């Protein structure tokens, strides 16, 4: 069975960057108890950078 992710993708950010390098769209299935504050959304909107 072939691994879906390379061994170097050990953190959540590394996995997200890998997925973004392979696919044009990445959906993040994330639950919030309330809408996140705008300062919390900024870093997520800027990640990951296109390769």
Secondary structure, 3 states (H helix, E strand, C coil): CCCCCCCCCCCHHHHHHHHHHHCCCCCCCCCCCCCCCHHHHHHHHHCCCCC
